[in-house]
């Protein structure tokens, strides 16, 4: 039996959430995730989605109307990258010099 998605580090939880939902916004994920881990901020979630997009692990698939003045951006997984080691630590993959050198699998 696999672990529930909400107990993984946030980047892996996003992967599992998008795998279940197909497509979702950072706000959708945050609303579900904060039930289990209410110490995580929306800014942290949003930044993680941004980093995952920069790494090519997720992609924008559309927009959706929201109550806010701006539309929600919807993301989905890039299937070829589901098993990428970059999911474990997106910041380390983006900024290896800050973590002591090259990103390792």
Secondary structure, DSSP 8 states (H G I E B T S, - for coil): ----GGGS-HHHHHHHHHHHHSSB-HHHHHHHHHHH-TTS-HHHHHHHHHHHHHTTSEEEEEEE--SSSS-EEEEEE-GGGTT-GGGT-HHHHH-GGGGTSS---
